Amino acid sequence: SSDIYRVLESILLEEQTSQDVE
């Protein structure tokens, strides 16, 4: 179950980084 949260967190982090780069 934790894996799902890990994936979601990873996606959120990636999105944040993407916005930061812009």
N, C-alpha and C positions, 0 to 999 in steps of 0.2 A: 504493500500500500504506500509505503514511504516513497518508493520509486516514482510514483505519479507526481507527488509533490516536488520531488527533485527535478523532474522534467519541467514542470510548470515554472519553478523558480529559475531554471536555466533559461527558459524562453524569455521570462520577464527581464532577466539580467541582460540577455542579448538585445532585447528591444531597447532597454535603457541606454546601452552602450551605443546602439545605432543612432539614437537621437542625439547623444552626446557628440558623436563624430560629426553629425550635421551641424 
